[in-house]
């Protein structure tokens, strides 16, 4: 199975982060999970054909369960997109091996 680079995934995570910050700049409480975390769920889906996708928000709306997946949390505040990307990729690789 082919995997995207951490750099490519980190880029897309950063794009999602900027969009999230832009959308909820004036109403961050909408993203408060009640435990002091402000942000949203983020998932990486990698298909066998090499295509990959970033999904954000509730996983209830993920209807395509093909490929391997990694899941994490994208905070509204400052974050290390490379670290999030690395974690998502490692989860995908672990899932592929099992």
Secondary structure as UniProt FT lines:
FT   HELIX           6..23
FT   HELIX           28..31
FT   STRAND          38..46
FT   TURN            48..49
FT   STRAND          52..56
FT   HELIX           59..61
FT   STRAND          68..75
FT   HELIX           81..97
//
